[in-house]
Amino acid sequence: MPTNAPRETATIYQFPVGGRAGLGPRRAPEPTRFADLPVITYGSGWYHDEAIREAAEPRKN
């Protein structure tokens, strides 16, 4: 087994001065209008229906 295999070194990058603020001008994000968001429905909430059904049954001790 050769012991003189070439080793790759890491590349070191300098962080921008001032951290993220040093990357450039930042604007405040525009407010989200909920009326503009798409409505997405997943399933029928079967777990909620199941919990209601279980709550209606008498408890067994």
Secondary structure, DSSP 8 states (H G I E B T S, - for coil): --S-------------TTGGGGGS---------GGGS-----S--HHHHHHHHHHHS----
